[in-house]
Amino acid sequence: MRLVSVASMMLALTVVVTAQNAGGGAQTAVPSAMTLTIPGFPDGGQIPVKFTQAAPGVPAGEGTSPAMQWANAPAGTQSFVIHMHDLDVTRNKTSDDQVHWVVWNIPASMAGLPEGVPKGSEMPGGSYQISATGPMYRGPGAPAAGPLHHYTIELYALDSKLDVKPTADAFETRAKVIQAIQGHILAKAVYGGLFKRPQ
């Protein structure tokens, strides 16, 4: 008898909760998360040689940047930052890793970058770029003898533009960019790729 009574109470509670969820007040739409897509390779997959230092005819430390697309930037976005780095490299016995590409002050009106961004410190639209090689994209270049390296591309949507100019030192410039974005990040998206040179 007691079991029947408890079961009846549970059923009644379920009906009330279901009714509350089904009817009544307006539901708040959850905004979609910002996404980053690189058509040239899948997230977490191997990076094709064409986007690396191992591509035929590519000078050491250079490469062809892959096309990138992003979507669902939040309201209030004023600029974007891209940070590509090799997580498997350590520099000067510190936690600093390799700077493969930092691009900042990308206009909020843009929803991606084309393949093969040209060299040059200042880019169209007032954005800047730098890498450990100089004012350009530095393709992955992990040696064939070792393990696959993990390359991470981070996209940040900011509520402002950055008052940072490139210096001769890519690591110093990156540190200034990372410091400047603190307190201004509205959203972040991350994409990854693996690479080591062919045998």
Secondary structure, 3 states (H helix, E strand, C coil): CHHHHHHHHHHHHHHHHHHHHHCCCCCCCCCCCCEEECCCCCCCEECCHHHCCCCCCCCCCCCCCCCEEEECCCCCCCEEEEEEEECCCCCCCCCCCEEEEEEEEEECCCCEECCCCCCCCECHHHCEEECCCCCCCCCCCCCCCCCCEEEEEEEEEECCCCCCCCCCCHHHHHHHHHHHHCCCEEEEEEEEEEECCCC
